[in-house]
Amino acid sequence: MKLKDSTTAWLNGALNDPIVKILLKNCQLTRIQLETLLIDILSENISGKQLKYDEKAKLRLTKTKISRGSFNRTLAQSKENVIKSTYTILLLGYLGIFESSTLDPYLEVANKLRDYVEAHQNIPGKQEELEDHVKLIEIIRNELETSLKTLSSPSNRPM
């Protein structure tokens, strides 16, 4: 499979994941910025070699051609948004706005997210174990989606 095809398949899978959709809807990154950031970070792992930015720009999901400059601007915006989000969390923590009780719902969701990722990584080999494993993943995913939707609702956001 060619690099473009494997990258496109991976990006489509990641960006269409229901949990990613909920998280993306409520974060500081646009879909294009996330896509660009993922290409920058992961494309070299997929290809197994160092890629130039014009090669990375060709991996975007859009049908229209993206220039290296446009790719780099979007990448810079996404990195800046990630850094600003991190500083916002640090600032609010430093000022005492985030108390542990305020963060508890988010920590619970983070733990469910970790459980979901671990369940995906630990796929058993036997068919009967696999069926139970798939059911467990579905239960965790449903709990995670429900929790994220609850936290995403403006009236339910702790602060």
DRENNUDREN-221097 format. One record per residue: residue number from 1; residue in three letters; x, z negated, y negated of N, C-alpha, C in turn. Coordinates in steps of 0.2 Angstrom, whole numbers, plus 5000, padded with zeros to 4 digits. Layout:
# DRENNUDREN-221097
NUM, ala, X, Z, Y, X, Z, Y, X, Z, Y $
...
***
This chain:
# DRENNUDREN-221097
1, met, 5004, 5000, 5006, 5000, 5000, 5000, 5004, 5000, 4994 $
2, lys, 5003, 5004, 4989, 5006, 5004, 4983, 5006, 4998, 4979 $
3, leu, 5010, 4997, 4974, 5010, 4991, 4970, 5004, 4991, 4966 $
4, lys, 5002, 4997, 4963, 4996, 4997, 4959, 4990, 4995, 4963 $
5, asp, 4989, 4997, 4969, 4983, 4996, 4973, 4983, 4989, 4975 $
6, ser, 4989, 4986, 4977, 4989, 4979, 4979, 4988, 4974, 4973 $
7, thr, 4991, 4976, 4968, 4990, 4972, 4962, 4982, 4972, 4959 $
8, thr, 4979, 4978, 4960, 4972, 4979, 4958, 4968, 4975, 4962 $
9, ala, 4969, 4975, 4969, 4965, 4972, 4974, 4966, 4964, 4973 $
10, trp, 4972, 4962, 4971, 4973, 4955, 4970, 4970, 4952, 4964 $
11, leu, 4970, 4956, 4958, 4967, 4954, 4952, 4960, 4954, 4952 $
12, asn, 4957, 4959, 4955, 4950, 4960, 4956, 4947, 4954, 4960 $
13, gly, 4951, 4952, 4965, 4949, 4946, 4969, 4949, 4940, 4965 $
14, ala, 4954, 4939, 4962, 4955, 4933, 4958, 4950, 4932, 4952 $
15, leu, 4949, 4938, 4948, 4945, 4938, 4942, 4938, 4938, 4944 $
16, asn, 4936, 4940, 4950, 4929, 4939, 4952, 4927, 4933, 4956 $
17, asp, 4932, 4929, 4957, 4931, 4922, 4961, 4926, 4918, 4956 $
18, pro, 4921, 4916, 4959, 4916, 4912, 4955, 4919, 4906, 4952 $
19, ile, 4923, 4903, 4954, 4926, 4897, 4951, 4931, 4899, 4945 $
20, val, 4934, 4905, 4946, 4938, 4907, 4941, 4934, 4910, 4935 $
21, lys, 4928, 4912, 4937, 4923, 4915, 4931, 4921, 4909, 4927 $
22, ile, 4919, 4903, 4931, 4917, 4897, 4927, 4923, 4895, 4922 $
23, leu, 4929, 4894, 4925, 4934, 4891, 4922, 4936, 4896, 4916 $
24, leu, 4936, 4902, 4917, 4938, 4907, 4912, 4933, 4907, 4906 $
25, lys, 4927, 4906, 4908, 4921, 4906, 4903, 4922, 4900, 4898 $
26, asn, 4925, 4895, 4900, 4926, 4889, 4896, 4933, 4887, 4894 $
27, cys, 4938, 4892, 4894, 4944, 4891, 4892, 4946, 4895, 4886 $
28, gln, 4952, 4894, 4884, 4955, 4897, 4878, 4957, 4904, 4879 $
29, leu, 4957, 4907, 4885, 4960, 4913, 4887, 4954, 4918, 4887 $
30, thr, 4955, 4924, 4885, 4950, 4930, 4886, 4952, 4932, 4893 $
31, arg, 4947, 4936, 4896, 4948, 4939, 4903, 4954, 4944, 4903 $
32, ile, 4955, 4948, 4897, 4961, 4952, 4897, 4967, 4948, 4896 $
33, gln, 4967, 4943, 4892, 4973, 4939, 4892, 4975, 4936, 4898 $
34, leu, 4970, 4933, 4902, 4972, 4930, 4909, 4974, 4936, 4913 $
35, glu, 4971, 4941, 4913, 4973, 4947, 4918, 4981, 4949, 4916 $
36, thr, 4982, 4949, 4910, 4989, 4951, 4907, 4994, 4946, 4909 $
37, leu, 4992, 4939, 4908, 4996, 4934, 4910, 4998, 4934, 4918 $
38, leu, 4993, 4935, 4922, 4993, 4935, 4929, 4998, 4941, 4931 $
39, ile, 4997, 4947, 4928, 5001, 4953, 4929, 5009, 4951, 4928 $
40, asp, 5010, 4948, 4922, 5017, 4946, 4920, 5020, 4941, 4925 $
41, ile, 5016, 4936, 4927, 5019, 4931, 4931, 5019, 4933, 4939 $
42, leu, 5014, 4937, 4941, 5014, 4938, 4948, 5016, 4945, 4951 $
43, ser, 5016, 4950, 4946, 5018, 4957, 4948, 5024, 4957, 4952 $
44, glu, 5029, 4954, 4949, 5036, 4954, 4952, 5036, 4951, 4959 $
45, asn, 5032, 4946, 4960, 5031, 4943, 4967, 5028, 4948, 4972 $
46, ile, 5023, 4952, 4969, 5020, 4957, 4974, 5025, 4963, 4975 $
47, ser, 5028, 4965, 4970, 5033, 4971, 4971, 5039, 4969, 4974 $
48, gly, 5042, 4963, 4973, 5048, 4961, 4976, 5054, 4963, 4971 $
49, lys, 5052, 4965, 4965, 5058, 4967, 4961, 5056, 4966, 4953 $
50, gln, 5061, 4966, 4949, 5060, 4965, 4942, 5056, 4971, 4939 $
51, leu, 5051, 4970, 4935, 5047, 4976, 4932, 5048, 4976, 4925 $
52, lys, 5048, 4982, 4922, 5049, 4982, 4915, 5041, 4982, 4912 $
53, tyr, 5041, 4980, 4906, 5034, 4979, 4903, 5030, 4985, 4903 $
54, asp, 5033, 4991, 4902, 5029, 4997, 4903, 5026, 4998, 4910 $
55, glu, 5030, 4996, 4915, 5027, 4996, 4922, 5021, 4991, 4923 $
56, lys, 5022, 4985, 4920, 5017, 4980, 4920, 5011, 4982, 4916 $
57, ala, 5012, 4986, 4911, 5006, 4988, 4907, 5002, 4993, 4911 $
58, lys, 5005, 4997, 4915, 5001, 5001, 4920, 4997, 4998, 4925 $
59, leu, 4999, 4991, 4926, 4995, 4988, 4932, 4988, 4985, 4929 $
60, arg, 4987, 4985, 4923, 4981, 4982, 4920, 4975, 4986, 4923 $
61, leu, 4969, 4983, 4924, 4963, 4985, 4927, 4960, 4991, 4923 $
62, thr, 4961, 4991, 4917, 4957, 4996, 4913, 4959, 5003, 4915 $
63, lys, 4954, 5008, 4914, 4955, 5015, 4915, 4959, 5018, 4910 $
64, thr, 4959, 5016, 4904, 4963, 5019, 4898, 4970, 5016, 4899 $
65, lys, 4975, 5020, 4896, 4982, 5019, 4896, 4983, 5013, 4891 $
66, ile, 4987, 5008, 4893, 4989, 5003, 4889, 4996, 5004, 4887 $
67, ser, 4998, 5003, 4881, 5005, 5004, 4879, 5009, 4997, 4880 $
68, arg, 5015, 4998, 4881, 5019, 4992, 4882, 5018, 4987, 4876 $
69, gly, 5018, 4989, 4870, 5017, 4985, 4864, 5010, 4981, 4865 $
70, ser, 5005, 4985, 4867, 4998, 4981, 4867, 4999, 4976, 4873 $
71, phe, 5002, 4978, 4878, 5003, 4973, 4884, 5006, 4967, 4881 $
72, asn, 5012, 4968, 4878, 5016, 4962, 4875, 5012, 4958, 4870 $
73, arg, 5008, 4961, 4866, 5004, 4957, 4861, 4999, 4953, 4865 $
74, thr, 4996, 4956, 4869, 4991, 4952, 4873, 4994, 4946, 4877 $
75, leu, 5000, 4948, 4880, 5004, 4943, 4884, 5006, 4937, 4879 $
76, ala, 5008, 4939, 4873, 5010, 4934, 4868, 5004, 4929, 4866 $
77, gln, 4998, 4933, 4865, 4992, 4929, 4863, 4990, 4924, 4869 $
78, ser, 4991, 4926, 4875, 4989, 4922, 4881, 4994, 4916, 4881 $
79, lys, 5000, 4917, 4881, 5005, 4912, 4881, 5004, 4907, 4875 $
80, glu, 5002, 4909, 4869, 5001, 4905, 4864, 4995, 4901, 4865 $
81, asn, 4990, 4904, 4868, 4984, 4900, 4869, 4985, 4894, 4874 $
82, val, 4989, 4896, 4879, 4990, 4891, 4884, 4994, 4885, 4881 $
83, ile, 4999, 4887, 4877, 5003, 4882, 4874, 4999, 4877, 4869 $
84, lys, 4995, 4881, 4865, 4990, 4877, 4861, 4985, 4872, 4864 $
85, ser, 4983, 4875, 4870, 4978, 4871, 4874, 4982, 4864, 4877 $
86, thr, 4988, 4865, 4879, 4992, 4860, 4881, 4993, 4855, 4876 $
87, tyr, 4995, 4857, 4870, 4996, 4853, 4864, 4990, 4849, 4862 $
88, thr, 4984, 4852, 4862, 4978, 4849, 4861, 4977, 4843, 4865 $
89, ile, 4978, 4844, 4872, 4977, 4839, 4877, 4982, 4833, 4875 $
90, leu, 4988, 4835, 4874, 4993, 4830, 4872, 4991, 4826, 4866 $
91, leu, 4989, 4829, 4861, 4987, 4826, 4854, 4981, 4821, 4855 $
92, leu, 4976, 4824, 4859, 4970, 4819, 4860, 4972, 4813, 4864 $
93, gly, 4976, 4814, 4869, 4979, 4808, 4873, 4983, 4804, 4868 $
94, tyr, 4987, 4806, 4864, 4991, 4802, 4860, 4987, 4798, 4855 $
95, leu, 4982, 4801, 4852, 4978, 4798, 4848, 4973, 4793, 4851 $
96, gly, 4973, 4793, 4857, 4968, 4788, 4861, 4961, 4791, 4862 $
97, ile, 4960, 4797, 4860, 4953, 4800, 4861, 4951, 4801, 4868 $
98, phe, 4956, 4802, 4872, 4955, 4803, 4879, 4956, 4796, 4882 $
99, glu, 4951, 4793, 4884, 4952, 4787, 4888, 4951, 4789, 4896 $
100, ser, 4954, 4785, 4900, 4953, 4787, 4907, 4946, 4788, 4909 $
101, ser, 4942, 4784, 4907, 4935, 4784, 4909, 4932, 4791, 4906 $
102, thr, 4934, 4793, 4900, 4932, 4800, 4898, 4934, 4805, 4902 $
103, leu, 4940, 4805, 4905, 4943, 4810, 4909, 4941, 4810, 4916 $
104, asp, 4938, 4805, 4918, 4936, 4804, 4925, 4932, 4810, 4928 $
105, pro, 4927, 4813, 4925, 4923, 4818, 4927, 4928, 4824, 4928 $
106, tyr, 4933, 4825, 4924, 4937, 4831, 4924, 4942, 4830, 4930 $
107, leu, 4944, 4824, 4931, 4949, 4822, 4936, 4945, 4823, 4943 $
108, glu, 4939, 4821, 4943, 4935, 4822, 4949, 4935, 4830, 4951 $
109, val, 4934, 4834, 4946, 4933, 4841, 4947, 4940, 4844, 4949 $
110, ala, 4946, 4841, 4946, 4952, 4843, 4948, 4954, 4842, 4955 $
111, asn, 4952, 4836, 4957, 4953, 4834, 4964, 4949, 4839, 4969 $
112, lys, 4943, 4840, 4967, 4939, 4845, 4971, 4942, 4852, 4971 $
113, leu, 4945, 4854, 4966, 4948, 4860, 4965, 4955, 4860, 4970 $
114, arg, 4958, 4855, 4970, 4964, 4854, 4974, 4962, 4854, 4981 $
115, asp, 4956, 4851, 4983, 4954, 4851, 4990, 4952, 4858, 4992 $
116, tyr, 4949, 4862, 4987, 4947, 4869, 4989, 4953, 4873, 4990 $
117, val, 4958, 4873, 4986, 4964, 4876, 4987, 4968, 4875, 4994 $
118, glu, 4968, 4868, 4995, 4971, 4866, 5001, 4967, 4869, 5007 $
119, ala, 4961, 4869, 5007, 4956, 4871, 5012, 4958, 4879, 5014 $
120, his, 4959, 4882, 5008, 4960, 4889, 5009, 4967, 4891, 5012 $
121, gln, 4972, 4886, 5011, 4979, 4887, 5013, 4979, 4885, 5021 $
122, asn, 4975, 4880, 5023, 4976, 4878, 5030, 4970, 4881, 5034 $
123, ile, 4971, 4887, 5035, 4966, 4890, 5040, 4968, 4890, 5047 $
124, pro, 4963, 4887, 5051, 4965, 4886, 5058, 4965, 4892, 5062 $
125, gly, 4968, 4892, 5068, 4969, 4898, 5072, 4963, 4899, 5077 $
126, lys, 4960, 4894, 5080, 4954, 4894, 5085, 4948, 4896, 5081 $
127, gln, 4944, 4900, 5085, 4938, 4903, 5082, 4933, 4897, 5080 $
128, glu, 4932, 4892, 5084, 4927, 4887, 5083, 4929, 4882, 5077 $
129, glu, 4936, 4881, 5077, 4938, 4877, 5071, 4938, 4882, 5065 $
130, leu, 4939, 4888, 5065, 4938, 4893, 5059, 4931, 4892, 5056 $
131, glu, 4926, 4892, 5061, 4919, 4892, 5058, 4918, 4886, 5055 $
132, asp, 4920, 4880, 5057, 4919, 4874, 5054, 4923, 4874, 5047 $
133, his, 4929, 4877, 5047, 4933, 4877, 5041, 4930, 4881, 5036 $
134, val, 4927, 4887, 5038, 4923, 4891, 5033, 4917, 4887, 5030 $
135, lys, 4914, 4883, 5034, 4908, 4879, 5032, 4911, 4874, 5027 $
136, leu, 4916, 4871, 5028, 4919, 4866, 5024, 4921, 4869, 5017 $
137, ile, 4924, 4875, 5017, 4926, 4878, 5011, 4920, 4880, 5007 $
138, glu, 4915, 4882, 5010, 4909, 4884, 5006, 4906, 4877, 5003 $
139, ile, 4906, 4872, 5007, 4903, 4865, 5004, 4907, 4863, 4998 $
140, ile, 4914, 4864, 4999, 4918, 4862, 4993, 4917, 4866, 4987 $
141, arg, 4917, 4873, 4988, 4916, 4878, 4983, 4909, 4876, 4979 $
142, asn, 4904, 4875, 4983, 4897, 4874, 4980, 4898, 4867, 4976 $
143, glu, 4901, 4862, 4978, 4902, 4856, 4974, 4906, 4857, 4968 $
144, leu, 4911, 4861, 4969, 4915, 4863, 4963, 4912, 4867, 4958 $
145, glu, 4908, 4872, 4960, 4904, 4876, 4955, 4899, 4871, 4952 $
146, thr, 4895, 4867, 4955, 4890, 4863, 4952, 4894, 4858, 4947 $
147, ser, 4899, 4855, 4949, 4903, 4851, 4944, 4905, 4854, 4938 $
148, leu, 4908, 4860, 4939, 4910, 4864, 4933, 4905, 4866, 4929 $
149, lys, 4899, 4868, 4932, 4893, 4870, 4928, 4891, 4864, 4924 $
150, thr, 4891, 4858, 4927, 4888, 4852, 4923, 4893, 4851, 4918 $
151, leu, 4900, 4851, 4919, 4904, 4849, 4913, 4904, 4855, 4908 $
152, ser, 4903, 4861, 4910, 4903, 4866, 4905, 4897, 4866, 4900 $
153, ser, 4892, 4862, 4902, 4886, 4862, 4898, 4888, 4857, 4892 $
154, pro, 4886, 4860, 4886, 4888, 4856, 4880, 4886, 4849, 4880 $
155, ser, 4880, 4848, 4882, 4877, 4841, 4882, 4880, 4836, 4887 $
156, asn, 4884, 4839, 4892, 4887, 4835, 4897, 4894, 4834, 4897 $
157, arg, 4897, 4837, 4891, 4904, 4836, 4890, 4906, 4829, 4888 $
158, pro, 4910, 4826, 4892, 4913, 4819, 4889, 4918, 4820, 4884 $
159, met, 4918, 4816, 4879, 4923, 4816, 4873, 4923, 4809, 4870 $
***
